[in-house]
Amino acid sequence: MRTIIIIIAAALVAAAGSALAEPPQTRTFYNEKGQEVGRATTRHGTTTFQNERGQITGRAERRGSTTNFYNERGQMIGSSRGR
């Protein structure tokens, strides 16, 4: 029984470690002239939005079925709830 618990614990630690090592996903946005106008970078349920100068313009944090939206000063400006 102890061996099974150790194997399960090791699997959970390995899964958590691989999730922490996951690189962020970045999406770049362009205008009709092909110029970069912003980026969105997502890591661990948080998406950070930046303008073309790299300044943070806001973020969205997903927690379960709810997403909270924040402005550049970190003030919550809204939320949405999924099914």
PATOR-27431 format. One record per atom (N, C-alpha, C): x, y, z; residue in three letters. Coordinates in steps of 0.05 Angstrom, whole numbers, padded with zeros to 5 digits, always signed. Last residue first. Layout:
N
XYZAla/...
# end
This chain:
83
-00407+00576-00371Arg/-00426+00555-00362Arg/-00414+00536-00343Arg/-00372+00635-00348Gly/-00380+00615-00367Gly/-00400+00595-00356Gly/-00373+00702-00335Arg/-00376+00676-00323Arg/-00386+00657-00345Arg/-00330+00759-00329Ser/-00349+00743-00344Ser/-00350+00715-00332Ser/-00319+00826-00304Ser/-00316+00797-00303Ser/-00336+00784-00322Ser/-00282+00888-00293Gly/-00305+00871-00301Gly/-00299+00842-00298Gly/-00240+00914-00271Ile/-00259+00930-00287Ile/-00282+00914-00298Ile/-00197+00920-00217Met/-00216+00903-00231Met/-00237+00920-00245Met/-00134+00951-00226Gln/-00162+00954-00215Gln/-00180+00935-00231Gln/-00084+00953-00246Gly/-00091+00930-00230Gly/-00119+00931-00217Gly/-00073+00992-00282Arg/-00067+00998-00254Arg/-00074+00975-00235Arg/-00094+00973-00330Glu/-00064+00975-00328Glu/-00055+00981-00299Glu/-00150+00933-00307Asn/-00137+00953-00324Asn/-00107+00954-00318Asn/-00175+00865-00310Tyr/-00162+00887-00295Tyr/-00150+00907-00315Tyr/-00226+00816-00306Phe/-00210+00834-00323Phe/-00200+00858-00306Phe/-00236+00748-00292Asn/-00236+00775-00282Asn/-00218+00792-00299Asn/-00276+00694-00309Thr/-00253+00709-00317Thr/-00256+00738-00307Thr/-00298+00631-00284Thr/-00300+00661-00283Thr/-00274+00673-00292Thr/-00294+00578-00279Ser/-00310+00587-00301Ser/-00313+00617-00301Ser/-00230+00580-00253Gly/-00253+00563-00258Gly/-00268+00573-00282Gly/-00206+00638-00267Arg/-00208+00622-00243Arg/-00234+00605-00246Arg/-00164+00678-00305Arg/-00185+00658-00306Arg/-00184+00641-00281Arg/-00153+00745-00313Glu/-00146+00722-00297Glu/-00170+00703-00297Glu/-00124+00792-00356Ala/-00148+00776-00351Ala/-00139+00751-00336Ala/-00100+00860-00358Arg/-00096+00831-00356Arg/-00123+00818-00350Arg/-00069+00917-00390Gly/-00089+00903-00375Gly/-00082+00874-00372Gly/-00026+00941-00413Thr/-00051+00955-00415Thr/-00074+00941-00400Thr/+00043+00950-00406Ile/+00020+00933-00399Ile/-00005+00950-00399Ile/+00083+00967-00461Gln/+00070+00976-00437Gln/+00046+00958-00431Gln/+00105+00957-00510Gly/+00111+00938-00488Gly/+00099+00946-00462Gly/+00088+00987-00551Arg/+00113+00996-00537Arg/+00120+00978-00514Arg/+00040+00966-00568Glu/+00064+00963-00586Glu/+00090+00972-00573Glu/+00014+00940-00505Asn/+00012+00955-00529Asn/+00038+00951-00546Asn/-00007+00877-00475Gln/+00013+00899-00478Gln/+00008+00914-00504Gln/-00039+00837-00427Phe/-00041+00851-00453Phe/-00021+00875-00453Phe/-00036+00772-00401Thr/-00027+00800-00398Thr/-00027+00813-00425Thr/-00075+00723-00372Thr/-00066+00735-00398Thr/-00060+00764-00393Thr/-00069+00667-00332Thr/-00069+00696-00332Thr/-00059+00706-00359Thr/-00064+00612-00333Gly/-00091+00623-00329Gly/-00092+00654-00329Gly/-00008+00604-00341His/-00021+00595-00316His/-00048+00609-00312His/-00002+00655-00387Arg/+00013+00635-00371Arg/-00003+00630-00346Arg/-00003+00691-00447Thr/-00018+00675-00428Thr/+00001+00655-00414Thr/+00000+00754-00475Thr/+00016+00732-00465Thr/+00001+00717-00443Thr/-00012+00792-00530Ala/-00025+00780-00507Ala/-00009+00755-00500Ala/+00006+00855-00559Arg/+00010+00827-00553Arg/-00007+00818-00530Arg/+00002+00905-00612Gly/+00000+00895-00585Gly/+00005+00865-00584Gly/+00012+00922-00663Val/-00003+00940-00646Val/-00006+00930-00618Val/+00058+00920-00716Glu/+00050+00908-00691Glu/+00036+00929-00674Glu/+00034+00929-00782Gln/+00049+00939-00760Gln/+00039+00926-00734Gln/+00003+00917-00826Gly/+00023+00897-00817Gly/+00040+00906-00794Gly/-00038+00950-00837Lys/-00012+00956-00851Lys/+00010+00936-00843Lys/-00078+00936-00803Glu/-00082+00930-00831Glu/-00056+00935-00848Glu/-00040+00913-00745Asn/-00061+00929-00758Asn/-00062+00922-00788Asn/-00033+00854-00704Tyr/-00023+00872-00724Tyr/-00046+00888-00736Tyr/-00012+00820-00645Phe/-00034+00832-00661Phe/-00022+00853-00679Phe/+00013+00758-00622Thr/+00018+00785-00631Thr/-00004+00795-00649Thr/+00012+00717-00566Arg/-00001+00723-00592Arg/+00004+00752-00598Arg/+00046+00668-00529Thr/+00044+00696-00537Thr/+00031+00698-00564Thr/+00048+00627-00474Gln/+00039+00629-00501Gln/+00034+00658-00508Gln/+00104+00607-00432Pro/+00080+00624-00438Pro/+00073+00623-00467Pro/+00121+00537-00422Pro/+00127+00564-00430Pro/+00102+00581-00435Pro/+00118+00498-00364Glu/+00105+00504-00389Glu/+00111+00533-00397Glu/+00136+00485-00315Ala/+00156+00490-00335Ala/+00144+00498-00362Ala/+00090+00474-00287Leu/+00104+00498-00280Leu/+00125+00505-00301Leu/+00076+00425-00310Ala/+00058+00448-00314Ala/+00073+00474-00307Ala/+00118+00393-00292Ser/+00116+00398-00321Ser/+00097+00421-00326Ser/+00107+00393-00237Gly/+00132+00404-00247Gly/+00130+00410-00276Gly/+00058+00366-00235Ala/+00059+00394-00226Ala/+00085+00407-00237Ala/+00074+00315-00252Ala/+00054+00330-00267Ala/+00055+00360-00260Ala/+00110+00301-00211Ala/+00120+00303-00239Ala/+00100+00320-00256Ala/+00075+00300-00168Val/+00097+00319-00168Val/+00108+00323-00196Val/+00042+00257-00184Leu/+00031+00284-00180Leu/+00052+00305-00180Leu/+00078+00215-00185Ala/+00064+00223-00209Ala/+00053+00251-00207Ala/+00092+00212-00131Ala/+00113+00219-00150Ala/+00100+00228-00177Ala/+00042+00197-00109Ala/+00054+00223-00101Ala/+00076+00231-00122Ala/+00037+00146-00132Ile/+00018+00167-00138Ile/+00029+00194-00132Ile/+00082+00121-00109Ile/+00080+00123-00138Ile/+00060+00145-00146Ile/+00068+00123-00055Ile/+00092+00136-00064Ile/+00091+00140-00094Ile/+00022+00092-00055Ile/+00020+00120-00047Ile/+00044+00135-00057Ile/+00044+00042-00069Ile/+00024+00055-00087Ile/+00022+00084-00080Ile/+00076+00032-00024Thr/+00089+00035-00051Thr/+00069+00049-00070Thr/+00039+00025+00016Arg/+00056+00048+00017Arg/+00070+00053-00010Arg/+00016-00024+00000Met/+00000+00000+00000Met/+00017+00025+00000Met/
# end
